[in-house]
Every structure is written in structure tokens, then in C-alpha cells.
Amino acid sequence: MSRETILVMGRQGQIAGALRAALEAGGFSARLAGRSDCDITDAGSVACAIAQASPALVINAAAYTAVDKAEEDADAAFAVNRHGARHVAATAASASIPVVHFSTDYVFDGAKPFPYDETDPTGPLGVYGRSKLSGEADVAAANPRHAILRTAWVCSPDGRNFLKTMLRLAQDRDELRVVDDQLGSPSFAQ
């Protein structure tokens, strides 16, 4: 009996790596697509990747995540986070395939003094948050069989993340200096 294939966009990211292990442990065949396999900003590239994988589900973990850089390069952020997300969702919908899309807590303004939930009003303050919120809207409009998951402060043993940076710095320094005006809740990829 063949295992169902799950196609995960964003092969280089922390989430995709963790998903591969979890999916394979669950009996699925995980197929990860990175930029060299599938440029999500190109609808034809997405169509080709989905056709080749013939998945039961598509998970979009690909994203432009350089929050500060997005302020200077809005076109690139929107190309990946909005248009790319729409290409993935629409192509999956045309093949009757559901899609799971990863987003971010940056779609909120950060003013709420306790955790957000999915019914809270959005209000992104920067380009990155606006690009991700636009992507959410496009995914929802393009594929009725969708789920959108919002993460915050993604952490895993792989890749670069705040937790790993703090642990590394704590080994070398007696005192750490970091911003202290931000609240967050880590999303552990594994």
C-alpha cells in the first residue's frame, strides 16, 4: 500500500524540517520543495511542483521572514508572502487539494496585553505583517479547503532563532542585552 504524499513548501525553514520528521513518523510520505524546486512567486512553478508530487495535502511553510528588511524591500515580501501564498492555495484548489498555510502573529498590532486568538482584530504595523495578512486573505479566497496557522517566535534545533541565539550568547557572556519591550509566545516547530 502506498503512503499518501504531503507536499511542504519551504524546505529550508525550521517548520518544514520539523514537519518532515512528524509526517514520516505518522506514516505519510513528506515531499519538501525549496526555492530551487519551486519558486512560489511563479504560478507555473507551483503548478509543476504540485502536479509532480500529486499530494493529498499541500502545506505552505515558505515565507519571506526578514521582518526588518521587508520595510526596504516590500515588493519581495509581498511577492512571497501574498502572491506566492495565493499561487500555492489556488493551484491546490484547482486540483481539489486542501492547503495549510503558516502565517504570523505580526498580523496584529502587539498592543493586546494578553495572548491573541483568531477572532481578534488584526492591525499589522509593518510591511512584513501586512504582507502576511494579505497572504492569509488570498489563501482563504483562493481555496475553500484551507487552514491558516499563526506562529510566533519559531524555535527548533535547526536554523536560526531567538532561543538558540540566547543560549549561545549565554555561554560566552555574563550579561545579555536584548530588547525588553516585546512580549511573545514561542512556537516550537517540533
Disulfide bonds with the S-S distance in Angstrom:
none
